[in-house]
């Protein structure tokens, strides 16, 4: 039986290490995707049984993605395999080239994901009622999947509504990517979609993405976060938890890292503060935060401790390469308890 189910794209990430995409001769390959990273972290760090609903073109590249997902312990039985036409004319697998950044040079992502197999999912392709009747406790999706195409918006809406009918807790992460909405209505259309989908969510991660008139319209200072979350709560009256990471970026290698949340019962809650955090690779840290938060909420720790799980897990995810977390639960809880980076023997 699956504990947590995610809906989203899983891409191959090509990582030039300390080099640049435009000059490298070698890449290390990882798997990654905003929604998938959450269930991968929940499986490997927190020990929950997880699965991902996605689609892949059935060729050697798709099977490599499957192999990486299997190594992460995430159930692959819900992957839809789309026949390969030989050159990706009708369906292909997504690629993501990512530089980690260093110092004054920020991280850089160059995605190659148009016309992918998962972007062509349509409403009715998946029997969500049967899937949610099988007993998952939590369902997670987000704005990256919804932004892949006009049809994926409908798929996400259908899935979230079915989860609610079956009493499954639903989380949503707006996770705005300008490249996905260029030529398709931009930030205004993304906001419209996010509000349509977030109304199904019990928990919204990255909730500050819904503040202001459209994504990226406002920069929220630390002292403005309570009011911004209250504004979002007014737009989503059925939400039980709104959560967000808080990050300042003095350089690519040093981030000030924290979090905050709001709920109708707890009001505003501030998460742990980790200033001057040394960063190796920040990509996927927000997804790791979501995984830790979900773990805390599923185990009934209370919102403050759930925030601490998310903040610590996200921080540790930034100390290793790739999109996915390599942290253990013991490491997360040691950091939550104020542990140091001293050598453990």
Secondary structure, 3 states (H helix, E strand, C coil): CCCEEEECCCEEEEECCCCCCCCCCCCEEEEECHHHHHHHHHHHCCCCCEEEEEEEEECHHHHHHHHHHHHCCCECCCEEEEECCCCCCCCECCEEEEECCECCECCEEEEECCCECHHHCCCCCCCHHHHHHCCCCEEEEEHHHHCCCHHHHHHHHHHHHHHHHCCCEEEEECCCCHHHHCCCCHHHHHHHHHHHHHCCCCEEECHHHHCCCCCCCCCCCHHHHHHHHHHHHHHCCCCCEEEEEEEEEEECCEEEEEEEEEECCCEEEECCCEEEEECCCCCCHHHHHHHHHHHHHHCCCCHHHHHHHHHHHHHHHCCCCCCCCCCCHHHHHHHHCCCCCCCCC
